[in-house]
Amino acid sequence: MGFNGWQHDGRMPGSAAMLVRLDNGLEMAITVNKEYSERDFFHELGYVLHHIGNNYDWWDDDEDLFQSLCENPC
């Protein structure tokens, strides 16, 4: 696809999934509750995920987003 990193997609009856790992260290996974067998779906999804991931500097910090959910240290 011409993007940095790699991706892998697959499907099972009734579902589809994609994993993406970019060279900047960001990893993403998406699962949908519908089976898509067309290659265009995975191509377009990969395109969107790569563009989101390559512009992720606005969440690039070491803050624990789940710490506020814990009463005691997690």
N, CA, C and O atoms as a MOPAC input file, in Angstrom:
PM7 MOZYME 1SCF
protein

 N      0.80700 1    -1.20100 1     0.00000 1
 C      0.00000 1     0.00000 1     0.00000 1
 C      0.85000 1     1.26400 1     0.00000 1
 O      0.31600 1     2.35400 1    -0.20300 1
 N      2.16000 1     1.14800 1     0.22200 1
 C      2.98100 1     2.33400 1     0.21900 1
 C      3.06400 1     3.04700 1     1.56000 1
 O      3.56900 1     4.16700 1     1.63200 1
 N      2.57700 1     2.41800 1     2.62100 1
 C      2.62900 1     3.02700 1     3.94500 1
 C      3.71900 1     2.35300 1     4.75800 1
 O      4.16400 1     1.25300 1     4.43100 1
 N      4.14300 1     3.02000 1     5.81700 1
 C      5.12100 1     2.42400 1     6.70900 1
 C      4.44200 1     1.40500 1     7.61500 1
 O      3.26100 1     1.53600 1     7.93400 1
 N      5.19500 1     0.39400 1     8.02300 1
 C      4.63700 1    -0.61800 1     8.91400 1
 C      4.03800 1    -1.78200 1     8.14800 1
 O      4.37000 1    -2.02700 1     6.98900 1
 N      3.14700 1    -2.49200 1     8.82300 1
 C      2.50400 1    -3.64300 1     8.19300 1
 C      1.07000 1    -3.74700 1     8.65800 1
 O      0.66700 1    -3.11400 1     9.63400 1
 N      0.30700 1    -4.55300 1     7.94800 1
 C     -1.07100 1    -4.82700 1     8.35200 1
 C     -1.41200 1    -6.25700 1     7.97900 1
 O     -0.81700 1    -6.84700 1     7.07700 1
 N     -2.37900 1    -6.79500 1     8.69200 1
 C     -2.87600 1    -8.13700 1     8.40400 1
 C     -4.37900 1    -8.11800 1     8.61800 1
 O     -4.87100 1    -7.55900 1     9.59900 1
 N     -5.09800 1    -8.72600 1     7.70100 1
 C     -6.55000 1    -8.77800 1     7.84700 1
 C     -7.02500 1   -10.20400 1     7.67500 1
 O     -6.32000 1   -11.06100 1     7.14100 1
 N     -8.23700 1   -10.43600 1     8.14000 1
 C     -8.82800 1   -11.75200 1     8.01600 1
 C    -10.30600 1   -11.70500 1     8.33100 1
 O    -10.84700 1   -10.68000 1     8.74600 1
 N    -10.93600 1   -12.83000 1     8.12400 1
 C    -12.37500 1   -12.90400 1     8.38200 1
 C    -12.75500 1   -14.31600 1     8.79400 1
 O    -12.09200 1   -15.29900 1     8.46300 1
 N    -13.84200 1   -14.36600 1     9.52500 1
 C    -14.49000 1   -15.61100 1     9.91100 1
 C    -15.96300 1   -15.40500 1     9.62400 1
 O    -16.39200 1   -14.26700 1     9.43400 1
 N    -16.74700 1   -16.46300 1     9.58800 1
 C    -18.17800 1   -16.27200 1     9.31700 1
 C    -18.78600 1   -15.23900 1    10.26600 1
 O    -18.78200 1   -15.42300 1    11.48300 1
 N    -19.30200 1   -14.16600 1     9.70300 1
 C    -19.96300 1   -13.13900 1    10.49100 1
 C    -19.06600 1   -12.06100 1    11.05900 1
 O    -19.55100 1   -11.19500 1    11.78700 1
 N    -17.75400 1   -12.07600 1    10.75200 1
 C    -16.86900 1   -11.04600 1    11.30500 1
 C    -15.67000 1   -10.81700 1    10.38700 1
 O    -15.34600 1   -11.64000 1     9.53000 1
 N    -15.03200 1    -9.68300 1    10.59500 1
 C    -13.80200 1    -9.34100 1     9.88600 1
 C    -12.91400 1    -8.57700 1    10.85800 1
 O    -13.41300 1    -7.95400 1    11.79500 1
 N    -11.60200 1    -8.62200 1    10.64200 1
 C    -10.67400 1    -7.95200 1    11.55300 1
 C     -9.43700 1    -7.48900 1    10.79900 1
 O     -9.09600 1    -8.02000 1     9.74300 1
 N     -8.77100 1    -6.48500 1    11.36700 1
 C     -7.51900 1    -5.99700 1    10.80300 1
 C     -6.59600 1    -5.56900 1    11.93600 1
 O     -7.02800 1    -4.94700 1    12.90600 1
 N     -5.32100 1    -5.91000 1    11.79600 1
 C     -4.26400 1    -5.45800 1    12.69700 1
 C     -3.32500 1    -4.57800 1    11.89600 1
 O     -3.00600 1    -4.88600 1    10.74700 1
 N     -2.88100 1    -3.48600 1    12.49500 1
 C     -1.95200 1    -2.56200 1    11.84100 1
 C     -0.86400 1    -2.21400 1    12.83800 1
 O     -1.15200 1    -1.90400 1    13.99400 1
 N      0.38900 1    -2.26400 1    12.39600 1
 C      1.51200 1    -1.77900 1    13.21200 1
 C      2.31300 1    -0.82900 1    12.34800 1
 O      2.77800 1    -1.19800 1    11.26900 1
 N      2.47300 1     0.39000 1    12.82300 1
 C      3.20800 1     1.40400 1    12.08200 1
 C      4.64100 1     1.49000 1    12.58000 1
 O      4.94100 1     1.09300 1    13.70600 1
 N      5.51700 1     2.00700 1    11.74300 1
 C      6.92000 1     2.15300 1    12.12100 1
 C      7.11500 1     3.11800 1    13.28200 1
 O      8.15500 1     3.08000 1    13.94000 1
 N      6.14200 1     3.98200 1    13.54900 1
 C      6.25000 1     4.90600 1    14.68200 1
 C      5.88400 1     4.23700 1    16.01000 1
 O      5.87000 1     4.89700 1    17.04900 1
 N      5.58400 1     2.91700 1    15.98500 1
 C      5.31500 1     2.16200 1    17.20300 1
 C      3.85200 1     2.02000 1    17.55600 1
 O      3.51100 1     1.27800 1    18.47800 1
 N      2.98400 1     2.71000 1    16.85100 1
 C      1.55600 1     2.62700 1    17.14200 1
 C      0.98800 1     1.32500 1    16.58800 1
 O      1.26200 1     0.94700 1    15.44900 1
 N      0.20200 1     0.65300 1    17.40200 1
 C     -0.46300 1    -0.58300 1    16.99200 1
 C     -1.95800 1    -0.40900 1    17.15000 1
 O     -2.41800 1     0.13200 1    18.15500 1
 N     -2.72700 1    -0.86400 1    16.16100 1
 C     -4.18100 1    -0.72400 1    16.17600 1
 C     -4.81200 1    -2.03900 1    15.74400 1
 O     -4.25400 1    -2.78400 1    14.93900 1
 N     -5.98600 1    -2.30200 1    16.29600 1
 C     -6.77100 1    -3.46800 1    15.90100 1
 C     -8.21900 1    -3.03600 1    15.76800 1
 O     -8.70500 1    -2.21200 1    16.54300 1
 N     -8.89900 1    -3.59000 1    14.79100 1
 C    -10.31500 1    -3.30600 1    14.61100 1
 C    -11.01300 1    -4.60900 1    14.24600 1
 O    -10.51000 1    -5.40200 1    13.45000 1
 N    -12.17200 1    -4.81000 1    14.84000 1
 C    -13.00500 1    -5.97000 1    14.55000 1
 C    -14.40900 1    -5.48100 1    14.26800 1
 O    -14.92700 1    -4.61800 1    14.97700 1
 N    -15.02500 1    -6.02700 1    13.23900 1
 C    -16.39700 1    -5.65600 1    12.90100 1
 C    -17.26500 1    -6.90400 1    12.90200 1
 O    -16.80100 1    -8.00600 1    12.60700 1
 N    -18.50300 1    -6.71300 1    13.23100 1
 C    -19.45300 1    -7.80700 1    13.37400 1
 C    -20.21300 1    -8.03300 1    12.06400 1
 O    -21.43700 1    -8.15700 1    12.05000 1
 N    -19.46300 1    -8.08200 1    10.98200 1
 C    -20.02300 1    -8.37000 1     9.66500 1
 C    -18.90000 1    -8.92600 1     8.81400 1
 O    -17.76200 1    -8.46800 1     8.90700 1
 N    -19.20800 1    -9.89700 1     7.99900 1
 C    -18.17900 1   -10.47400 1     7.14700 1
 C    -18.06900 1    -9.67600 1     5.85400 1
 O    -19.03600 1    -9.54800 1     5.10300 1
 N    -16.88700 1    -9.14600 1     5.61000 1
 C    -16.59600 1    -8.43900 1     4.36700 1
 C    -15.61400 1    -9.28900 1     3.58000 1
 O    -14.52100 1    -9.57600 1     4.06700 1
 N    -15.97600 1    -9.68700 1     2.39900 1
 C    -15.07100 1   -10.49600 1     1.59400 1
 C    -14.43800 1    -9.69600 1     0.46600 1
 O    -13.54500 1   -10.19700 1    -0.21600 1
 N    -14.88300 1    -8.46200 1     0.25800 1
 C    -14.32500 1    -7.65300 1    -0.81000 1
 C    -12.97600 1    -7.09000 1    -0.37400 1
 O    -12.84400 1    -6.61800 1     0.75500 1
 N    -11.99100 1    -7.13100 1    -1.23300 1
 C    -10.66900 1    -6.58100 1    -0.92700 1
 C    -10.73200 1    -5.06800 1    -0.75800 1
 O     -9.93100 1    -4.49900 1    -0.01500 1
 N    -11.66800 1    -4.40900 1    -1.43300 1
 C    -11.77600 1    -2.95000 1    -1.31700 1
 C    -12.03100 1    -2.52600 1     0.12400 1
 O    -11.51600 1    -1.49800 1     0.56400 1
 N    -12.81800 1    -3.30200 1     0.86400 1
 C    -13.09600 1    -2.95700 1     2.26100 1
 C    -11.80100 1    -2.89300 1     3.05700 1
 O    -11.56000 1    -1.91600 1     3.76700 1
 N    -10.96700 1    -3.91800 1     2.94800 1
 C     -9.72400 1    -3.96400 1     3.70800 1
 C     -8.73300 1    -2.91100 1     3.21100 1
 O     -7.99900 1    -2.33000 1     4.01000 1
 N     -8.70600 1    -2.66400 1     1.92200 1
 C     -7.82100 1    -1.63900 1     1.37900 1
 C     -8.20100 1    -0.26500 1     1.93000 1
 O     -7.33300 1     0.48400 1     2.37900 1
 N     -9.47700 1     0.06400 1     1.89800 1
 C     -9.93600 1     1.36200 1     2.39300 1
 C     -9.76800 1     1.48300 1     3.90700 1
 O     -9.38600 1     2.54200 1     4.40400 1
 N    -10.04900 1     0.41000 1     4.64000 1
 C     -9.87000 1     0.43100 1     6.08800 1
 C     -8.39700 1     0.62500 1     6.44800 1
 O     -8.07400 1     1.40800 1     7.34000 1
 N     -7.51600 1    -0.07600 1     5.76500 1
 C     -6.08400 1     0.09300 1     5.99800 1
 C     -5.62300 1     1.51100 1     5.70400 1
 O     -4.80100 1     2.06600 1     6.43300 1
 N     -6.14700 1     2.09100 1     4.64800 1
 C     -5.82100 1     3.47400 1     4.28800 1
 C     -6.21300 1     4.42700 1     5.41200 1
 O     -5.42400 1     5.28800 1     5.80200 1
 N     -7.42500 1     4.27500 1     5.93100 1
 C     -7.90900 1     5.14400 1     7.00800 1
 C     -7.07600 1     4.94800 1     8.27700 1
 O     -6.65800 1     5.92700 1     8.89600 1
 N     -6.83100 1     3.70000 1     8.66800 1
 C     -6.06600 1     3.44200 1     9.89200 1
 C     -4.64000 1     3.97100 1     9.79100 1
 O     -4.11700 1     4.51800 1    10.76100 1
 N     -4.00500 1     3.81600 1     8.63200 1
 C     -2.65400 1     4.34300 1     8.46600 1
 C     -2.63700 1     5.86100 1     8.57900 1
 O     -1.72900 1     6.42600 1     9.18900 1
 N     -3.61500 1     6.51600 1     8.00500 1
 C     -3.64600 1     7.98100 1     8.08700 1
 C     -3.95000 1     8.46000 1     9.50700 1
 O     -3.37700 1     9.45200 1     9.95800 1
 N     -4.82900 1     7.78200 1    10.20100 1
 C     -5.08000 1     8.13100 1    11.60500 1
 C     -3.80900 1     7.92000 1    12.41600 1
 O     -3.41300 1     8.78200 1    13.19900 1
 N     -3.18400 1     6.78700 1    12.22600 1
 C     -1.98900 1     6.45700 1    12.99700 1
 C     -0.80500 1     7.35300 1    12.72000 1
 O     -0.01100 1     7.62200 1    13.62100 1
 N     -0.67000 1     7.81700 1    11.50600 1
 C      0.44700 1     8.69700 1    11.17100 1
 C      0.22800 1    10.12000 1    11.65600 1
 O      1.14200 1    10.94100 1    11.58100 1
 N     -0.95200 1    10.42600 1    12.14600 1
 C     -1.25500 1    11.75200 1    12.68700 1
 C     -1.63800 1    11.66200 1    14.15600 1
 O     -2.47600 1    12.43000 1    14.62700 1
 N     -1.03500 1    10.73400 1    14.87900 1
 C     -1.44500 1    10.47100 1    16.25600 1
 C     -0.67100 1    11.27600 1    17.27800 1
 O     -0.80200 1    11.00300 1    18.47100 1
 N      0.12600 1    12.25100 1    16.88000 1
 C      0.94800 1    12.97300 1    17.83900 1
 C      0.13000 1    13.67800 1    18.91600 1
 O      0.66900 1    13.98600 1    19.97800 1
 N     -1.12700 1    13.93800 1    18.68100 1
 C     -1.96200 1    14.59700 1    19.68500 1
 C     -2.29400 1    13.68100 1    20.85200 1
 O     -2.78000 1    14.17100 1    21.87100 1
 N     -2.05800 1    12.37500 1    20.75900 1
 C     -2.24500 1    11.51000 1    21.92900 1
 C     -0.92900 1    10.83100 1    22.31800 1
 O     -0.92900 1     9.86200 1    23.07700 1
 N      0.17200 1    11.33200 1    21.80500 1
 C      1.48300 1    10.74100 1    22.06100 1
 C      2.03800 1    11.24700 1    23.39500 1
 O      2.84300 1    12.17800 1    23.43100 1
 N      1.60400 1    10.63500 1    24.46700 1
 C      2.14100 1    10.95600 1    25.78100 1
 C      2.13100 1     9.69400 1    26.63500 1
 O      1.61300 1     8.65400 1    26.22700 1
 N      2.70400 1     9.80300 1    27.80400 1
 C      2.80500 1     8.64700 1    28.69600 1
 C      1.73600 1     8.65300 1    29.77300 1
 O      1.85400 1     7.91900 1    30.75500 1
 N      0.71000 1     9.45100 1    29.61900 1
 C     -0.34900 1     9.54000 1    30.61900 1
 C     -1.17000 1     8.25300 1    30.64300 1
 O     -1.56000 1     7.73600 1    29.59600 1
 N     -1.42300 1     7.74800 1    31.83500 1
 C     -2.25400 1     6.55900 1    32.01100 1
 C     -3.71700 1     6.98900 1    31.97100 1
 O     -4.21300 1     7.59200 1    32.92300 1
 N     -4.39800 1     6.68700 1    30.89400 1
 C     -5.78300 1     7.11300 1    30.73500 1
 C     -6.74300 1     6.34200 1    31.63000 1
 O     -7.87700 1     6.77800 1    31.83000 1
 N     -6.31500 1     5.20700 1    32.17100 1
 C     -7.19200 1     4.39000 1    32.99400 1
 C     -6.98000 1     4.61900 1    34.48900 1
 O     -7.75600 1     4.11400 1    35.30100 1
 N     -5.96800 1     5.35400 1    34.85900 1
 C     -5.67900 1     5.58600 1    36.27000 1
 C     -6.84200 1     6.27900 1    36.96600 1
 O     -7.10800 1     6.00600 1    38.13600 1
 N     -7.53300 1     7.16400 1    36.27500 1
 C     -8.64700 1     7.88900 1    36.89200 1
 C     -9.82800 1     6.96800 1    37.20900 1
 O    -10.72200 1     7.35700 1    37.96100 1
 N     -9.84600 1     5.76900 1    36.65800 1
 C    -10.92900 1     4.82600 1    36.92200 1
 C    -10.68000 1     3.99300 1    38.17500 1
 O    -11.58700 1     3.31900 1    38.66400 1
 N     -9.47000 1     4.03600 1    38.68900 1
 C     -9.10000 1     3.21600 1    39.84400 1
 C     -9.13500 1     4.05100 1    41.12100 1
 O     -8.62700 1     5.17100 1    41.15200 1
 N     -9.73200 1     3.50400 1    42.16100 1
 C     -9.69400 1     4.17300 1    43.46500 1
 C     -8.32700 1     4.00200 1    44.10600 1
 O     -7.78800 1     4.94000 1    44.69300 1
 N     -7.77400 1     2.81500 1    43.99400 1
 C     -6.43300 1     2.52600 1    44.48600 1
 C     -5.51500 1     2.44800 1    43.27400 1
 O     -5.99100 1     2.27900 1    42.15100 1
 N     -4.21300 1     2.56800 1    43.48000 1
 C     -3.31400 1     2.41900 1    42.32400 1
 C     -3.55300 1     1.08900 1    41.61900 1
 O     -3.64200 1     0.04100 1    42.25800 1
 N     -3.65300 1     1.14700 1    40.33700 1
 C     -3.92000 1    -0.06200 1    39.53500 1
 C     -2.68900 1    -0.92400 1    39.42300 1
 O     -2.72900 1    -1.97700 1    38.78700 1

